[in-house]
């Protein structure tokens, strides 16, 4: 439960039960968003790795293409 939210609801005139329920609900949303944030960080790290793999694959393809062209022109 988020104490600041609970106190804000109490000072706004909400009953104790409603203030506690609202504060707990907001705390649950905070936990949920933190889990989503952690998942997005993992996805971001995977994308960074995939960028590196794609760059290396493109560089190797260009190198192989260069060797093929060099072999064809050497004949």
Buried (B, 14 or more C-beta within 10 A) or exposed (E): BBEEBBEBBBEEEBEEEEBBBBBBEBBEEEEEEEEEEEEEEEEEEEEEEEEEEEEEEEEEEEEEEEEEEEEEEEE
